[in-house]
Amino acid sequence: MKRIGYIIICGYYVWIGVAKLDDSVFRAYDIRGIYPRDIDEGFAGLAAKAYAAFLRGKTVAVSMDVRISNGKLARPFIDGLLESGLDVWFIGIAPTPLLYFAVAHYNLDGGVAVSASHNPPEWNGFKLCSRHAKVLGLGEGLEEIRDLMKSGNFARQASLGVQIDKEASVKKEYEEFVIDNIKIGKRLRIGIDPGNGASSKFASGILSRMGMEVTAINDFPDGRFPSRNPEPKPETLGELSNLVKDKRLDFGVAFDGDGDRTIFVDDDGEVFYGDKILALFVNSMLEPGEKVVYDVSCSDAVADTIDKKGGIPLVTRVGHSAIESRMLGENARIGGELSGHIYFRETYHYDDAFFATAWMAKLISDSGKRLSELLGGLPKYKNAVKEVEIGDSDKFRAIEKVKKSLEAKGVKTINLDGVKAVTEDGWFIIRASNTTPKVKVVAEAKTDKRLKELLGVASDELEEAIESL
């Protein structure tokens, strides 16, 4: 990718021309790439001007996670916004849910989180949203911002915007918002693992204020993420699992790099993906006729639980922008993803890891049951998740080959996101990751034997497709 040209005048990054941009950094629901190979200071300044031109607003919030490159990208991005005439509420290093809260709660025109979420430390990028904290993904406005960056067609502003420090006030108001909305009767003992990300210190603080006894590990911010991968997965959460078991805690929770995802650990130390947690929440809060939005990778336990509660299931493709857009359009009660994003009507329909954690505490407190008991009451399915690394330029081609192969064999498929093969006694889905150069495989069945068979078929289909590229 050729570099973007810019100069600095009076502390502001001024665009002077741009060559070809790498389209691969414009992903399904954000801008994400490796710093400085894919995204650098010039890119940041140009992206800010394009975003401002698209937004046509007056005031936006800006946050960042703990990545080492954040200061290098946040400053030119903020300068680009100010030069475009926008006022900036700067809320500093903060979990992404606080950025969304600031936009929705204070009715701002938009917001930007400088973050690469759960990607490795060398990655960085920008999560952009408009009014009501509606994420701007591809199909939701991000492609227009990309095209504006390519054209450099920005209107000149008569005056500069103003930067306002809102870090302390937004964090205080957010804490009060969560505490006012969720009341926890019993003092629970919980373990948390922020993984050195943006939730460090913040999560333990708010949960302690809510009356919980918190034992934290990896609870200091470090953009190198020395303790574990920024993406919380069963294979990376052994330390948290052992903590919960050894100290006999009520439950554990791990957060991703920017603090918008939760992966829960029950009192027996077992790690659960987000779909089972969504089913548990549905069981506790849904009223007949209310809607639930969830992604196509989620367990059938979600649909079974919605049906049992008399709710309305709404299945969509994977990703923040897809879930949130459907949540807003349908005024859904709750939504969720396999990966651990949980969306609530109370949180203006965006995903919020801390609200989810507090709700889990309320659920356990109100029920008087252990988390393992509550999860044990859900419909029984066996699940497996597998990831295969493959270049961004090849992953979608591989999915298309799998799709054609399954259709040729007469397999019933659903093509909402990737390809999902459905049988009488289980299913598997093969889909390209929206954020990393990977293909993800998820399989589900009612027995271990059938699960192994389905995962084997899926793996063979994917391997053959990759070899034929």
WODA-V288219 format. One record per pair of residues at least 24 apart in sequence whose ideal C-beta (glycine too) atoms are under 7 Angstrom apart, sorted by the first residue. I is the first residue (numbers start at 1). J is the second residue. Records with the same first field share a line. If there is no record, write none. Layout:
I = J, J
//
This chain:
1 = 38
3 = 42
4 = 42, 43, 46
5 = 42
6 = 42, 45
11 = 79
12 = 79, 83
13 = 41, 45, 76, 79, 80
15 = 45, 46, 49, 152
18 = 46, 149, 150, 152
21 = 149, 150
24 = 392
26 = 138, 142, 146
27 = 434, 435
28 = 137, 138, 319, 321, 434
29 = 135, 137, 319, 320, 321, 434
30 = 125, 126, 127, 128
31 = 125, 126
32 = 116, 119, 123, 125, 435
33 = 123, 125
34 = 122, 123
35 = 69, 122, 124
39 = 124, 125
41 = 72, 73, 76
44 = 73, 76, 77
45 = 76, 77, 79, 80
46 = 149
47 = 77, 126, 149
48 = 77, 80, 81, 84
49 = 80, 84, 154
50 = 145, 148, 149
51 = 112, 128, 145
52 = 81, 84, 86
53 = 148, 154, 155
54 = 141, 144, 145, 148
55 = 109, 110, 130
57 = 86, 109, 110
58 = 86, 87, 109
59 = 86, 87, 89, 108, 109
60 = 86, 88, 108, 109, 110, 111, 112
61 = 89, 91, 99, 102, 103, 108, 111
62 = 88, 90, 112
63 = 91, 92, 94, 96, 98, 99, 113
64 = 93, 113, 114, 115
65 = 93, 115, 197, 198, 257, 258
66 = 93, 197, 198, 221, 222, 223
67 = 116, 121, 124, 223
68 = 121, 223, 224
69 = 124
70 = 114, 124
73 = 114, 124
74 = 114
77 = 112, 114
78 = 163
81 = 161
82 = 160, 161, 163
83 = 157, 160
84 = 157
85 = 157, 159, 160, 161
86 = 161
87 = 161, 162, 164
88 = 161, 163, 164
89 = 164, 166
90 = 163, 164, 165, 166, 167
91 = 166, 167, 170
92 = 167
93 = 198, 221
94 = 171, 198
95 = 198, 199, 202, 258, 259, 260
96 = 127, 258, 259, 260
97 = 259, 260, 350, 352, 353, 354
98 = 170, 171, 174
100 = 129, 133, 350
101 = 174, 177
102 = 170
103 = 129, 133
104 = 132, 133, 348, 350
105 = 177
113 = 258
115 = 258
117 = 256, 257, 258, 435
118 = 230, 231, 256, 257, 261
119 = 230, 435, 436
120 = 230
121 = 223, 224, 225
132 = 328, 348
133 = 348, 350
134 = 324, 328
135 = 320, 321, 324
137 = 319, 321
140 = 321, 325
175 = 206, 209
178 = 206, 354, 355, 358
179 = 209, 210
181 = 346
182 = 358, 359, 362
183 = 362
184 = 210, 211, 358, 361, 362, 365
185 = 365, 366
186 = 365
187 = 211, 212, 213
188 = 212, 250, 361, 364, 365
189 = 213, 249, 250
190 = 214, 249, 250, 251, 252, 253, 361
191 = 215, 240, 243, 244, 249, 252
192 = 216, 252, 253
193 = 217, 218, 237, 239, 240, 254
194 = 218, 219, 255
195 = 225, 227, 228, 230, 232, 254, 255, 257
196 = 220, 221, 222, 225, 226, 227
197 = 230, 255, 256, 257, 258, 259
198 = 257, 258, 259
199 = 255, 259
203 = 255, 354
206 = 354
207 = 357
210 = 358
212 = 361
215 = 243, 247, 249
217 = 243
225 = 257
230 = 256, 257
231 = 256
232 = 256, 261, 263
234 = 271
237 = 263, 265, 271
240 = 265
241 = 265, 269, 271
242 = 269
244 = 269
245 = 269
250 = 364, 371
251 = 360, 364, 371
253 = 357
255 = 353
259 = 353
260 = 341, 351, 353
261 = 339, 340, 341, 353
262 = 340, 342, 353, 356, 357
263 = 340
264 = 360
266 = 371, 372, 375
267 = 370, 371, 372
268 = 372
272 = 375
273 = 338, 340
274 = 336, 337, 338, 339, 340, 341, 342
275 = 299, 301, 302, 336, 338
276 = 301, 375, 378
277 = 342
278 = 302, 336, 342
279 = 305, 378
280 = 374, 375, 378
281 = 334, 342, 359
282 = 306, 309, 311, 334
283 = 309
284 = 363
285 = 333, 334
286 = 311, 333
290 = 333
291 = 330, 332, 333
292 = 332, 333, 334, 335
293 = 323, 326, 327, 330, 332, 335
294 = 335, 336
295 = 323, 337, 338
296 = 414, 416, 417, 420, 429
297 = 338, 429, 442
298 = 338
299 = 381, 383, 444
300 = 381, 444
301 = 378, 379, 381
304 = 379
305 = 378, 379
315 = 416
317 = 416, 417
318 = 417, 431, 434
319 = 434
320 = 351
324 = 349, 350
338 = 442
380 = 446
381 = 444, 446
382 = 444, 445, 446, 447, 448, 451
383 = 444
384 = 443, 451, 455
385 = 442
386 = 441, 455, 459
387 = 438, 440
388 = 438, 439, 462
389 = 437, 438
390 = 437, 438, 439, 466
391 = 437
392 = 437
394 = 469
395 = 432, 437, 439
396 = 432
397 = 469
398 = 439, 462, 465, 466, 469
399 = 430, 431, 432
401 = 465, 468
402 = 430, 461, 462, 465
405 = 461, 465
406 = 461
425 = 450
426 = 450, 451, 454
428 = 454, 455, 457, 458
430 = 458, 461, 462
//
